[in-house]
Amino acid sequence: MARLHLFDLDGTLLHGTTAPVEISRQLGLEAEAVALDQAIGAGLIGPPEYAAEVYALWADLTEAHVAAAFDGAPWLARIREVWTEIREAGDYCAVVSLSPSFFVERLIGWGAHAAHGSLFPAVPFTEPVDPAGVLSAAAKVRIADRLCEEFAVTRADCVAYGDSFSDRDLFGVVPISVAVNADRHLSSLSTHSYMGRDLWEAYELVRHAR
């Protein structure tokens, strides 16, 4: 039976940062984005409020800003090598993130079979962000279930990789999980834990697990 590897983005594939912070840095608004990350991390705001706030920050955002943020972000090493290995083994890899879809979907070019983020309008913005399209921890599970159906696997065939509270629901429904540079709350829920900057090393923890 094939396996489905489900990767979080912020703090997992991206080391010590989030896509909104990297995007905002291109606009000189990094501090504002960090403050919003802290607010949602502390539970002071929810995903819809967070999305509305970053949308407002990005009034002048262009596709060039997004490309520069993606290319300059501190990615973990060997992401593409891991996904190549997964594909060659006949398995599947997908990214499921609360970050904006226009950033997350760029990872299709690195070899992910699927990439899902919160639905934002195309850049530059000419329409508002729809709160109904903003993802949550629970939404990650719903998307994982849709991907299982698409790839003809079950939750029992899934491996999840994440770092924070938004990954807790997904970690609770799959048999194998890897906490990547995670806080202690998520590490206590995972089957494996990794600290470092090389995705291959995290993948090695579950590479042969079935």
trRosetta pair geometry for C-beta under 8 A, 3 or more apart (Angstrom, degrees):
i j d omega theta_ij theta_ji phi_ij phi_ji
1 153 6.7 116 172 -124 101 89
1 157 5.5 -113 138 -106 119 129
2 90 5.5 -116 -105 131 101 88
2 91 5.1 161 -167 -110 85 54
2 92 6.3 63 153 -9 125 93
2 151 6.8 -108 98 156 135 109
2 152 7.5 72 42 83 121 86
2 153 5.6 -100 83 -77 89 120
2 157 6.6 63 93 174 54 140
3 86 8.0 -100 81 -151 99 97
3 91 4.4 -13 58 -132 79 122
3 92 7.2 -155 98 35 46 71
3 153 6.9 111 -130 -139 22 153
3 157 5.1 -151 -116 172 55 85
3 158 7.0 147 -168 -100 77 23
3 159 6.1 29 170 -6 124 104
3 210 7.7 -123 -63 -118 126 71
4 91 7.0 -167 -76 -177 30 89
4 92 4.7 -15 -112 72 72 109
4 93 7.7 165 -163 -86 54 27
4 94 6.7 -3 -175 10 99 110
4 144 7.7 141 118 -158 136 83
4 147 6.2 141 -165 128 148 113
4 148 6.3 -127 12 -93 160 67
4 151 5.7 132 -85 74 119 150
4 153 5.0 179 -21 67 112 151
4 157 5.9 75 11 111 86 95
4 158 4.9 -29 72 -106 96 76
4 159 7.4 179 89 26 47 67
5 86 5.7 -87 15 -127 137 147
5 91 6.5 63 -13 142 99 125
5 92 6.9 -174 24 94 70 53
5 93 4.5 -16 67 -110 106 76
5 94 7.3 160 84 25 57 62
5 158 7.7 152 -90 -159 24 61
5 159 4.9 -18 -111 67 70 104
5 161 7.1 21 -179 -9 92 111
5 203 8.0 8 -139 -121 151 99
6 94 5.6 -15 -112 70 65 93
6 95 7.9 135 -164 -108 54 20
6 96 5.7 -11 -168 13 102 116
6 140 7.9 115 165 178 134 101
6 144 5.7 -10 -100 -110 156 107
6 147 7.4 139 -93 73 108 155
6 158 6.0 9 -7 -168 116 110
6 159 6.9 175 23 85 73 49
6 160 4.7 -22 70 -109 107 70
6 161 6.9 180 90 22 55 71
6 170 6.6 -126 110 -178 143 139
6 174 7.5 -164 31 -56 128 162
7 12 6.2 178 -176 124 81 134
7 13 5.9 63 161 -50 125 114
7 93 6.8 21 -10 -175 115 94
7 94 7.0 -179 25 91 79 42
7 95 4.9 -38 75 -104 97 69
7 96 7.4 141 70 23 45 65
7 112 7.7 -108 39 -111 124 122
7 161 4.8 -8 -115 60 66 115
7 162 8.0 163 -161 -69 38 63
8 11 7.2 -20 122 68 122 84
8 12 4.0 109 82 1 93 152
8 13 7.2 -166 97 -5 54 87
8 95 7.7 88 -144 -156 7 73
8 96 6.9 -44 -93 74 52 69
8 97 6.1 110 -160 -95 56 79
8 160 7.8 52 -27 179 92 88
8 161 6.2 -135 19 102 80 68
8 162 3.9 81 -11 -113 138 78
8 163 6.2 -140 86 11 142 81
8 164 7.6 -176 165 29 161 84
8 166 7.3 129 -131 91 132 105
8 167 5.4 -66 -59 -82 144 122
8 180 7.8 -170 55 43 107 119
9 12 6.2 97 78 52 2 102
9 13 5.2 -42 -137 39 49 113
9 14 6.1 34 162 -1 70 105
9 18 7.9 81 112 -147 93 66
9 19 6.2 3 134 -32 131 117
9 95 5.7 61 -65 -173 97 117
9 97 3.6 -3 11 -95 119 144
9 99 5.4 -83 81 20 141 130
9 104 6.0 -105 -58 -111 156 94
9 107 7.7 -141 -105 -33 113 150
9 117 7.5 -6 0 -95 151 108
10 14 5.7 -25 -124 51 37 122
10 17 7.4 -99 -151 115 77 44
10 18 3.8 15 -138 -121 121 83
10 19 6.0 -94 -79 -1 96 80
10 20 8.0 -1 -100 15 134 84
10 97 6.3 120 -7 -152 86 115
10 98 7.2 -49 13 51 130 90
10 99 5.7 139 -43 -45 111 120
10 163 7.6 -122 104 51 61 123
10 164 7.6 -31 99 14 97 135
11 14 6.4 -1 -27 77 22 84
11 15 7.7 53 -144 -135 34 22
11 16 7.0 70 -119 -76 65 16
11 17 7.4 -180 -73 54 58 23
11 18 6.7 -12 -32 -77 82 78
11 163 3.9 -136 122 79 110 150
11 164 5.7 65 72 -28 156 114
11 180 7.7 145 131 94 72 93
11 181 6.4 -144 173 92 79 111
11 182 7.8 91 143 -97 118 59
12 76 7.9 -56 142 -19 47 133
12 161 5.7 127 -170 132 131 94
12 162 5.5 -65 -80 -130 139 34
12 163 4.7 -159 -69 -18 79 109
12 167 7.9 103 -61 -64 136 147
12 180 4.8 88 -139 69 75 130
12 181 7.3 -178 -107 46 41 99
13 75 6.2 -20 159 -144 82 82
13 76 5.8 -109 -155 16 45 107
13 79 6.1 57 -147 -108 105 135
13 95 7.2 -28 -16 -121 150 121
13 107 7.7 16 149 -108 169 144
13 199 7.0 9 -119 -82 70 132
14 17 5.3 -86 151 73 116 80
14 18 6.5 131 89 -108 146 23
14 19 6.7 -170 -30 -55 159 65
14 22 7.2 -117 -145 -28 144 137
14 73 5.7 -57 -122 167 108 123
14 74 6.4 88 -164 74 71 72
14 75 6.3 -52 -100 -99 55 52
14 76 7.7 -117 -77 -19 12 79
15 74 4.7 -83 54 124 97 110
15 75 7.2 97 -3 178 92 8
15 76 5.8 122 -51 -69 103 70
15 181 6.8 107 -135 -12 74 171
15 197 5.4 7 -96 -121 152 94
16 74 6.6 -14 50 84 95 142
16 181 7.4 -87 -58 159 68 150
17 21 5.0 -123 -169 75 95 133
17 22 5.9 92 140 -50 131 95
17 73 7.0 -149 84 -155 131 92
17 74 6.1 101 20 41 125 110
18 21 4.8 96 56 6 79 102
18 22 7.1 -149 94 -3 42 87
18 33 7.6 -150 71 156 109 113
18 37 5.6 172 12 -105 143 131
18 99 6.5 -178 178 -87 92 120
19 22 5.7 -59 -146 40 34 109
19 23 6.1 33 157 -19 69 107
19 69 7.3 85 -162 144 68 126
19 73 7.5 -21 -107 -109 61 150
19 97 7.3 80 -3 150 135 146
19 99 3.8 79 41 -159 134 148
19 100 6.6 -139 119 32 134 82
19 103 4.5 131 -168 123 138 157
19 104 7.2 -73 -63 -59 167 72
20 23 5.6 -54 -141 39 32 111
20 24 5.9 31 160 -19 66 110
20 33 4.9 -172 133 -156 93 120
20 36 7.0 -73 126 84 145 128
20 37 7.0 174 73 -65 119 100
20 54 4.9 -72 -140 -126 129 147
20 99 6.3 -151 -31 -130 82 94
20 100 7.3 110 -76 -9 83 102
21 24 5.8 -57 -143 40 28 110
21 25 6.4 41 153 -32 62 100
21 30 6.0 53 -167 -147 79 78
21 33 4.5 169 -100 117 56 128
21 34 5.8 63 -115 -70 116 69
21 37 6.3 -16 -55 -36 113 141
22 25 5.6 -43 -150 20 31 118
22 26 7.5 36 151 -21 56 96
22 69 4.3 120 135 -169 94 99
22 70 7.6 110 128 -67 136 33
22 72 7.2 172 -164 84 110 88
22 73 4.7 -2 -131 -98 158 101
23 26 6.1 -54 -170 23 38 112
23 27 7.5 15 144 -2 65 107
23 33 7.5 153 66 -103 79 158
23 54 7.9 70 78 -175 129 118
23 58 6.8 -10 140 -99 123 124
23 61 7.0 9 174 -125 112 128
23 65 6.6 73 -159 140 74 104
23 66 6.4 -1 -120 -107 104 63
23 69 4.5 7 -89 -114 51 170
23 100 7.6 23 -34 28 162 132
23 103 6.6 -95 -60 -78 125 139
24 27 5.7 -67 -158 45 45 104
24 29 4.2 -91 -174 87 97 91
24 30 5.4 146 107 -88 100 40
24 32 6.4 -139 -172 69 144 92
24 33 3.6 177 24 -33 159 138
24 54 7.3 -99 -64 -142 116 94
24 57 5.9 -16 -112 143 110 139
24 58 7.4 -97 -90 -74 73 88
25 28 7.7 46 -170 -72 34 20
25 29 7.6 -115 -69 58 22 54
25 30 4.3 39 -92 -78 73 108
25 33 7.6 -83 -40 35 65 142
25 69 6.8 135 54 -113 96 95
26 61 8.0 80 87 -125 119 81
26 65 4.1 142 125 -157 144 91
26 66 7.9 -128 35 -56 164 27
26 68 5.4 123 -112 84 129 119
26 69 5.1 -87 -29 -61 129 97
27 57 7.1 141 83 155 149 90
27 58 6.9 -160 -30 -113 160 60
27 60 6.3 136 -131 73 120 105
27 61 6.7 -62 -64 -84 133 74
27 65 6.4 28 -55 -146 86 144
29 32 4.6 -38 -180 38 90 120
29 33 6.1 93 122 -23 86 97
29 57 5.3 165 141 -171 156 114
30 33 5.8 -63 -152 39 33 108
30 34 6.2 34 154 -22 70 106
31 34 5.7 -52 -146 34 32 113
31 35 6.5 35 153 -21 64 104
32 35 5.7 -53 -153 33 31 114
32 36 6.7 30 150 -16 63 104
32 57 5.8 168 113 -115 134 130
33 36 5.6 -53 -151 36 36 112
33 37 6.4 41 149 -21 66 102
33 54 6.6 58 -117 -112 91 100
33 57 6.6 143 -71 152 86 172
34 37 5.5 -51 -150 34 34 115
34 38 6.5 35 151 -19 65 103
35 38 5.7 -53 -151 35 32 112
35 39 6.4 34 150 -22 64 105
36 39 5.5 -51 -146 34 35 114
36 40 6.5 26 159 -11 67 103
36 45 7.5 -48 -155 53 75 143
36 50 5.9 124 173 -140 109 83
36 53 5.3 178 -117 108 134 138
36 54 6.3 167 120 -62 168 89
36 57 8.0 -107 -22 -30 149 144
37 40 6.3 -58 -146 40 29 101
37 41 6.0 30 155 -20 64 113
38 41 5.6 -58 -143 40 29 114
38 42 6.2 20 160 -13 65 111
39 42 6.1 -63 -146 41 26 103
39 44 4.4 -82 -165 65 79 119
39 45 4.9 31 138 14 112 108
39 50 7.4 174 88 -95 105 94
40 43 7.6 47 -175 -74 34 22
40 44 7.3 -91 -72 52 26 75
40 45 5.4 -57 -84 73 69 88
40 46 7.2 89 -130 -138 90 12
40 47 7.1 75 -143 -80 130 49
40 49 7.9 176 -89 79 96 96
40 50 4.6 17 -74 -81 135 137
41 164 7.2 -77 -123 -164 96 137
41 165 7.3 136 -146 21 63 123
45 49 4.0 -117 -171 91 110 132
45 50 5.5 139 115 -56 119 78
45 53 7.4 25 154 -12 167 139
46 49 5.4 92 53 16 65 102
46 50 6.9 -120 107 -7 32 96
46 136 7.5 -13 -179 -108 101 114
47 50 5.4 -56 -140 37 32 115
47 51 6.2 34 162 -22 67 104
47 98 5.8 -114 -124 -156 122 125
47 118 7.1 -168 177 -94 116 139
47 134 4.8 167 137 147 106 117
47 135 6.5 -111 -174 83 157 43
47 136 5.0 -143 7 -87 148 77
48 51 5.8 -54 -148 35 30 111
48 52 6.5 30 154 -18 64 105
48 131 4.1 32 -139 -145 119 106
48 134 5.0 158 -91 57 60 152
49 52 5.7 -54 -149 36 33 112
49 53 6.4 32 153 -20 65 107
50 53 5.8 -59 -151 35 30 110
50 54 6.5 18 158 -10 67 106
50 98 8.0 30 89 151 141 125
50 134 7.8 147 65 -166 89 139
51 54 6.2 -58 -144 41 30 101
51 55 6.1 37 155 -25 64 109
51 100 8.0 129 -132 -81 94 83
51 118 5.8 -133 -101 154 130 153
51 120 7.4 -156 -161 -85 109 95
51 129 5.4 -145 149 135 109 150
51 131 7.0 155 69 -111 132 61
51 134 4.5 -121 -21 -107 155 133
52 55 5.6 -53 -147 34 29 117
52 56 6.6 30 154 -20 62 104
52 129 6.5 -156 -92 65 54 123
52 131 7.3 -12 -54 -83 106 95
53 56 5.8 -55 -154 33 31 111
53 57 6.7 34 148 -21 64 103
54 57 5.2 -47 -149 32 42 117
54 58 6.2 28 156 -13 69 111
54 100 7.7 -135 112 -47 136 116
55 58 6.0 -70 -149 43 27 104
55 120 7.0 -173 -96 -134 101 109
55 125 7.1 108 -164 -101 90 161
55 128 7.3 66 162 -158 151 64
55 129 4.5 -125 -85 -9 151 130
56 59 6.7 -4 -173 -46 40 98
58 61 3.8 -1 -176 -27 96 130
58 123 7.9 -70 158 -114 126 108
58 125 6.9 103 110 -16 99 130
59 125 7.1 -84 -131 50 42 125
60 124 7.8 -36 -169 -135 27 119
61 65 5.3 -116 -151 64 70 144
61 66 6.9 66 177 -48 108 92
61 123 5.4 -77 120 -140 105 116
61 124 6.2 162 85 -120 65 73
61 125 6.9 59 54 -11 105 98
62 65 5.0 110 55 0 70 98
62 66 7.4 -132 102 -1 44 86
62 123 6.4 126 -163 157 20 110
62 124 5.6 -24 -102 -68 57 102
63 66 5.5 -53 -151 36 39 113
63 67 6.3 40 152 -20 69 104
63 123 5.3 148 -70 100 65 113
63 124 7.5 -91 -25 -40 74 68
64 67 5.7 -52 -145 37 32 111
64 68 6.3 31 156 -18 65 107
65 68 5.9 -59 -149 38 29 109
65 69 6.3 30 153 -21 65 107
65 123 7.8 -124 56 178 101 146
66 69 5.7 -54 -148 35 30 112
66 70 6.3 29 155 -18 65 107
66 102 6.2 -58 -141 131 154 111
66 103 6.3 -137 -157 -88 104 81
66 123 5.8 144 -28 49 138 167
67 70 5.8 -55 -147 37 30 110
67 71 6.1 21 159 -12 66 112
68 71 6.0 -58 -139 43 28 106
68 72 5.8 6 167 -1 65 120
69 72 6.4 -71 -138 49 20 97
69 73 6.2 41 160 -54 61 101
69 103 7.2 -52 99 -120 124 118
70 73 6.0 -40 -149 -2 25 118
70 103 6.4 -174 -79 -148 103 82
70 106 5.3 -38 -135 105 153 167
75 79 6.0 -69 169 -14 121 136
76 79 5.9 110 77 -58 89 96
76 180 7.8 -51 -70 178 153 136
76 197 5.5 -165 -130 -175 72 54
76 198 6.2 157 179 -108 96 12
76 199 4.4 105 117 -42 133 91
76 202 7.9 -20 -178 7 158 128
77 197 6.0 69 0 129 97 81
77 198 4.4 -27 63 -111 109 72
77 199 6.7 -161 78 11 50 76
77 200 7.3 -53 106 8 89 98
78 81 4.2 -46 -162 41 86 121
78 82 5.9 93 136 -28 87 90
78 198 5.7 34 27 -163 118 81
78 199 5.4 -150 83 53 82 87
78 200 4.2 -26 111 -27 148 108
79 82 5.9 -57 -156 32 30 110
79 83 6.5 19 154 -11 66 108
79 110 6.1 3 115 164 113 141
79 199 5.1 74 -88 19 60 153
80 83 5.8 -58 -145 42 34 107
80 84 6.2 40 154 -23 67 104
80 110 5.0 -114 -90 -171 91 91
80 111 5.6 117 -141 5 72 131
81 84 5.7 -51 -147 34 31 113
81 85 6.5 33 153 -19 63 105
81 200 6.0 -17 92 -74 120 118
82 85 5.7 -57 -154 36 31 112
82 86 6.4 32 150 -20 66 105
82 93 7.6 123 122 -108 91 157
82 199 5.0 -84 -21 118 148 114
82 200 5.6 -156 -70 -86 97 63
82 203 4.7 178 -133 -45 119 158
83 86 5.4 -47 -144 34 37 115
83 87 6.3 39 155 -19 65 103
83 93 4.9 -123 -126 58 88 160
83 110 6.4 98 38 130 155 86
83 111 3.7 138 117 103 131 124
83 112 6.1 -79 -133 -70 145 53
84 87 5.8 -56 -150 37 31 111
84 88 6.2 27 155 -17 66 109
84 111 5.9 -73 -61 -142 63 162
85 88 5.8 -58 -145 39 29 109
85 89 6.3 27 156 -19 64 108
85 203 7.4 112 72 149 138 151
85 207 7.8 -33 139 -135 138 110
86 89 5.9 -61 -152 36 28 109
86 91 4.7 -83 -173 80 79 108
86 92 7.1 -48 152 84 115 5
86 93 4.6 83 98 -43 158 116
86 203 8.0 -108 -58 -147 102 135
87 90 7.8 53 175 -62 33 17
87 91 7.3 -99 -78 64 22 63
87 92 8.0 55 -95 -105 61 36
87 93 7.2 -72 -52 8 78 108
87 111 6.5 -105 -27 -176 136 110
87 113 7.8 155 -93 -58 97 99
92 113 4.8 -47 -158 13 90 157
92 114 7.9 20 174 9 113 100
92 147 7.6 -179 128 168 141 109
92 151 4.8 -57 -27 -137 166 157
92 153 7.3 -150 28 -4 128 140
93 111 7.1 30 65 122 131 88
93 112 5.4 -103 108 -127 94 65
93 113 5.8 132 58 5 54 93
94 112 5.9 98 -120 -175 34 104
94 113 5.7 -58 -73 65 80 90
94 114 4.1 -5 -122 65 108 94
94 115 6.7 -168 -163 -74 68 41
94 116 7.2 18 171 4 111 96
94 147 5.4 -87 -5 -139 170 155
95 104 5.8 -165 113 -169 123 99
95 107 5.1 44 1 79 153 152
95 112 5.2 -39 -9 -134 98 160
95 114 7.4 -157 34 102 60 59
95 115 4.4 11 55 -123 105 82
95 116 7.1 -178 95 31 64 56
95 117 7.9 -6 119 -56 102 87
96 115 8.0 -162 -69 -152 40 42
96 116 5.1 4 -116 62 70 104
96 135 7.7 -164 176 -171 84 160
96 140 5.0 119 135 -139 130 86
96 143 5.1 156 -129 95 129 138
96 144 6.6 -68 -33 -61 166 80
96 147 7.9 -113 -62 -20 124 145
96 170 7.6 149 83 -89 137 154
97 104 4.9 -171 49 -104 123 131
97 115 7.9 -7 15 -171 105 82
97 116 7.2 163 30 90 62 58
97 117 4.9 -15 75 -104 92 86
97 118 7.8 -82 109 -9 70 76
97 135 7.4 122 109 65 34 149
98 117 7.1 42 133 -154 9 73
98 118 5.7 29 -175 -36 51 112
98 134 7.5 35 -160 -180 85 78
98 135 4.8 -141 -112 81 63 102
98 136 7.1 56 -106 -94 114 23
98 140 8.0 -59 -55 -60 82 106
98 166 5.8 -77 -23 -166 133 157
99 103 5.6 -63 139 71 117 126
99 104 5.6 144 84 -55 97 104
99 117 5.1 -53 84 -144 62 124
99 118 6.7 -149 108 18 14 98
100 103 5.0 81 74 11 90 101
100 104 6.8 -173 93 -6 43 93
100 117 5.5 49 124 137 18 136
100 118 5.8 -55 -100 68 40 91
100 120 4.3 -13 -145 -3 106 139
101 104 5.6 -61 -134 44 34 108
101 105 5.6 33 170 -25 71 112
101 116 7.2 -36 -113 -165 93 41
101 117 3.9 -177 -83 68 48 98
101 118 6.2 -127 -32 77 81 37
101 119 5.3 17 -16 -106 139 43
101 120 5.8 -171 32 24 88 79
102 105 6.5 -42 -130 31 21 110
102 106 7.9 39 155 -33 47 96
102 117 7.7 -97 15 72 38 139
102 120 5.7 -74 -4 69 106 114
102 122 6.9 129 -92 -127 131 46
102 123 5.7 126 168 -11 166 109
103 106 6.2 -47 -173 8 37 115
103 117 6.6 90 60 -68 78 176
104 107 6.3 -46 178 12 50 112
104 115 4.9 -179 144 163 88 107
104 116 6.7 -34 127 92 145 17
104 117 3.3 157 11 -41 144 125
105 108 5.8 -8 -179 -9 64 112
105 115 4.9 158 -108 92 44 122
105 117 6.8 -108 -32 13 77 112
106 109 6.0 -39 178 21 58 113
106 110 7.8 52 131 -12 69 101
106 115 7.7 -105 42 119 36 167
107 110 5.0 -47 -159 32 61 115
107 112 4.8 39 128 4 98 135
107 115 4.8 144 63 -98 101 146
108 112 5.5 -84 -98 65 42 92
108 114 7.7 -1 -97 -129 96 17
108 115 5.3 -118 -51 7 82 124
112 115 5.1 81 101 -58 144 98
113 151 7.3 62 130 -85 155 128
114 147 6.0 -156 56 -115 155 116
114 150 7.5 81 -56 88 150 154
116 135 7.4 111 137 -74 99 148
116 143 5.1 -158 85 -157 163 147
117 120 7.8 -27 113 1 111 97
117 135 6.9 -123 -175 4 36 134
118 133 6.2 109 -175 127 66 79
118 134 4.5 14 -145 -131 121 56
118 135 4.8 -126 -78 10 77 86
119 129 7.8 151 102 -156 66 81
119 130 6.5 -17 95 56 112 103
119 133 3.0 -68 51 168 116 135
119 134 7.3 -106 40 -61 70 41
120 123 7.9 26 121 -51 119 84
120 125 7.9 -71 168 -95 99 105
120 129 5.4 -34 -125 -112 70 106
120 133 7.7 -169 -50 106 34 129
121 125 5.3 94 80 -130 121 78
121 126 6.8 -137 152 47 142 59
121 127 4.6 166 -105 66 154 90
121 128 7.2 119 -21 84 133 15
121 129 6.4 -123 -4 -85 89 58
122 125 7.7 161 83 -98 46 44
122 126 7.7 -7 69 22 88 94
125 128 7.9 56 -178 -95 120 26
129 133 7.4 -123 -179 61 77 111
129 134 7.3 61 155 -62 115 105
130 133 4.6 69 81 5 101 108
130 134 7.7 -164 97 -23 57 80
131 134 5.5 -44 -158 9 47 119
135 139 4.2 -144 -151 89 76 143
135 140 6.7 83 173 -57 120 69
135 143 7.4 -14 -128 -27 127 136
136 139 4.6 105 45 1 67 103
136 140 7.5 -113 97 -11 43 81
136 166 7.4 -137 -178 -142 45 96
137 140 5.9 -44 -163 16 35 114
137 141 7.8 31 145 -13 60 97
137 165 7.0 -69 -81 134 139 70
137 166 4.7 -146 -83 -152 88 54
137 167 7.2 -109 -132 -37 95 13
137 168 6.1 0 -161 47 139 83
137 169 4.5 124 151 4 98 120
137 170 7.5 -129 -171 -14 74 85
138 141 5.9 -51 -166 29 44 110
138 142 6.8 41 142 -16 70 103
138 169 5.5 -155 -90 -131 47 176
139 142 5.3 -52 -150 37 43 113
139 143 6.2 42 153 -19 72 103
140 143 5.9 -55 -148 38 31 109
140 144 6.3 36 151 -23 64 106
140 166 7.0 114 -25 157 141 85
140 167 7.1 -78 107 -116 171 50
140 169 6.3 137 61 74 106 110
140 170 4.8 -64 120 -53 122 121
141 144 5.5 -51 -147 35 32 115
141 145 6.5 35 153 -21 64 102
141 169 5.1 -87 -38 133 121 113
141 170 5.6 -162 -75 -86 73 67
141 173 5.8 81 -131 21 115 150
142 145 5.7 -52 -152 33 32 112
142 146 6.7 32 150 -17 64 103
143 146 5.6 -52 -151 35 37 112
143 147 6.3 36 151 -18 67 105
144 147 5.7 -56 -148 38 32 111
144 148 6.4 40 150 -25 65 102
144 155 7.3 68 134 -107 117 84
144 158 6.5 46 -173 -129 119 159
144 160 7.8 -28 -109 -88 145 113
144 170 6.1 131 -33 -128 151 105
144 173 7.5 144 89 85 146 127
144 174 7.6 -98 177 -59 152 118
145 148 5.5 -47 -149 29 33 116
145 149 6.7 33 152 -17 62 102
145 155 7.3 -19 -96 -66 74 100
146 149 5.7 -54 -155 35 34 111
146 150 6.3 35 148 -21 66 107
147 150 5.3 -52 -144 36 36 114
147 151 6.0 8 164 3 70 110
148 151 6.5 -71 -141 51 23 90
148 153 5.1 -101 -147 80 74 74
148 154 5.8 65 -171 -122 130 21
148 155 6.3 -39 -90 -55 158 54
148 157 7.4 134 -131 56 100 105
148 158 6.9 -64 -85 -58 109 118
149 152 7.6 24 -174 -74 28 38
153 157 4.0 -108 -175 73 114 142
153 158 7.0 132 125 -59 126 76
154 157 5.3 100 54 5 63 99
154 158 7.7 -110 107 -19 44 92
155 158 5.5 -50 -157 12 43 123
155 173 5.5 -72 -159 148 139 95
155 174 5.7 -132 -178 -97 83 65
155 175 7.8 119 136 -17 79 82
156 174 7.9 168 -102 -145 20 60
156 175 5.9 39 -145 -17 57 126
158 174 4.2 -89 91 -127 108 123
158 175 7.4 129 63 26 69 74
158 176 7.4 -170 104 50 52 84
159 174 6.7 163 -103 156 17 138
159 176 4.5 -32 -112 93 82 111
159 177 7.0 169 -165 -89 57 37
159 178 7.0 28 172 -7 100 101
159 206 5.3 136 -142 146 143 153
159 209 7.7 115 -95 77 127 116
160 167 6.7 158 155 -171 123 108
160 170 4.9 161 -133 136 156 111
160 171 5.7 -139 84 -86 140 59
160 174 4.9 136 -13 46 110 149
160 176 7.5 157 22 96 65 58
160 177 4.5 -14 65 -116 93 90
160 178 7.3 -169 95 28 49 66
161 177 7.4 173 -78 -162 33 63
161 178 4.7 -12 -109 65 78 103
161 180 5.5 33 -177 -19 95 125
161 202 6.6 82 -132 144 126 135
162 166 7.4 -138 -167 83 132 75
162 167 2.8 142 146 -118 161 163
162 170 6.7 117 -27 69 148 125
162 171 6.6 -112 42 -53 129 108
162 177 7.3 -31 26 -169 95 108
162 178 7.9 133 21 80 51 60
162 179 6.9 -35 77 -117 64 54
162 180 6.8 164 82 26 11 93
162 182 6.9 63 111 -93 63 125
162 186 6.5 -117 104 -168 98 145
163 167 6.7 106 35 1 36 143
163 179 6.7 104 -110 -167 44 68
163 180 5.3 -66 -73 73 93 75
163 181 5.5 -10 -123 79 124 76
163 182 4.4 -158 -147 -93 54 76
163 183 7.4 83 165 -1 72 71
163 186 6.5 133 172 69 23 162
164 167 6.0 107 61 8 50 99
164 182 6.7 -159 -59 -137 43 85
164 183 6.5 55 -114 12 65 108
164 186 6.1 -116 -112 -38 10 144
165 168 5.6 -20 -163 -19 49 118
165 183 7.9 -12 -42 49 78 129
165 185 6.5 3 -83 101 82 139
165 186 6.9 -129 -70 -60 38 104
167 170 5.4 -63 -165 47 63 111
167 171 5.6 65 139 -27 87 106
167 177 8.0 143 153 -162 116 128
167 182 8.0 -88 54 -118 139 128
167 186 6.0 48 70 -133 111 133
168 171 5.7 -58 -146 38 30 112
168 172 6.4 33 155 -26 64 108
168 185 7.6 -43 -86 137 122 104
168 186 6.4 -120 -80 -106 79 84
168 189 6.1 84 -135 40 77 174
169 172 5.7 -59 -156 31 31 115
169 173 7.0 8 157 -7 64 109
170 173 6.4 -72 -152 39 33 98
170 174 6.5 5 164 -2 71 114
170 177 7.7 137 116 -111 84 126
171 174 6.8 -72 -137 43 27 94
171 177 4.4 63 -132 -127 87 168
171 179 7.9 26 -108 -72 144 86
171 186 6.8 153 -23 -157 163 86
171 189 4.8 85 124 128 140 119
171 190 5.9 -73 -147 -86 132 69
172 189 6.8 -50 -70 -172 74 127
174 177 5.9 117 81 -62 108 94
175 191 7.5 29 147 -42 54 150
176 191 5.3 -77 -139 45 53 148
176 192 7.5 16 -171 1 83 108
176 206 5.4 121 165 -135 134 130
176 209 5.7 141 -115 114 150 139
177 189 7.1 -21 84 120 149 82
177 190 4.4 -117 103 -135 103 78
177 191 5.3 119 45 14 66 88
177 192 7.1 -171 95 34 46 75
178 190 6.2 81 -134 -170 11 131
178 191 7.4 -47 -70 64 50 80
178 192 4.6 -22 -109 78 74 107
178 193 7.2 160 -163 -93 59 23
178 194 5.9 10 180 2 107 113
178 202 5.3 115 159 180 145 101
178 203 8.0 -91 -26 -82 173 35
178 205 5.9 128 -111 74 120 133
178 206 6.1 -112 -53 -17 120 129
179 182 3.6 -80 -180 21 101 145
179 186 4.9 151 -123 121 118 99
179 187 4.4 -168 101 -97 168 59
179 189 7.6 116 -67 63 122 75
179 190 3.9 -148 -28 -6 99 159
179 192 7.1 -170 22 96 71 52
179 193 4.5 -14 62 -114 106 77
179 194 7.0 169 84 27 56 63
180 194 5.3 -11 -112 68 64 103
180 199 7.9 0 -132 -115 144 72
180 202 5.3 4 -102 -119 107 153
181 194 7.3 -37 -33 100 58 72
181 195 5.7 99 -94 -126 61 60
181 196 7.4 -136 -64 34 96 32
182 185 8.0 -113 157 62 103 63
182 186 4.2 -96 178 78 134 120
182 187 5.0 164 90 -55 114 81
182 190 7.1 121 43 -16 160 143
182 193 6.8 -107 41 -138 111 94
183 186 5.8 86 60 16 71 95
183 187 7.0 -135 102 -8 33 97
184 187 5.3 -56 -139 39 37 116
184 188 6.3 41 162 -27 68 103
185 188 6.4 -58 -159 27 24 109
185 189 7.4 10 148 -9 56 109
186 189 5.7 -65 -158 38 42 108
186 190 6.3 41 150 -31 74 110
187 190 5.8 -58 -145 27 34 113
187 193 4.8 37 -141 -107 99 134
190 193 5.8 122 82 -71 132 77
191 206 7.9 87 89 -90 118 113
192 202 7.9 137 120 -162 123 72
192 205 4.3 133 -174 151 155 140
192 206 6.3 -140 9 -52 153 98
194 201 6.3 148 -154 114 130 93
194 202 4.0 -152 49 -104 171 87
194 205 6.3 -137 -61 -20 115 144
196 201 5.6 -18 81 77 148 146
196 202 7.4 -167 60 -50 104 89
198 201 4.4 72 88 1 105 110
198 202 7.4 172 96 -6 59 82
199 202 5.4 -55 -154 38 46 111
199 203 6.0 47 149 -22 74 106
200 203 5.4 -56 -145 40 33 114
200 204 6.3 47 152 -33 65 99
201 204 5.6 -40 -149 20 32 118
201 205 7.7 43 150 -27 54 92
202 205 6.1 -44 -172 12 40 115
203 206 6.6 -82 -163 52 42 84
203 207 5.6 67 145 -71 78 93
204 207 5.2 -23 -130 -15 34 125
205 209 7.9 -7 132 -16 57 128
206 209 4.6 -63 -154 29 64 124
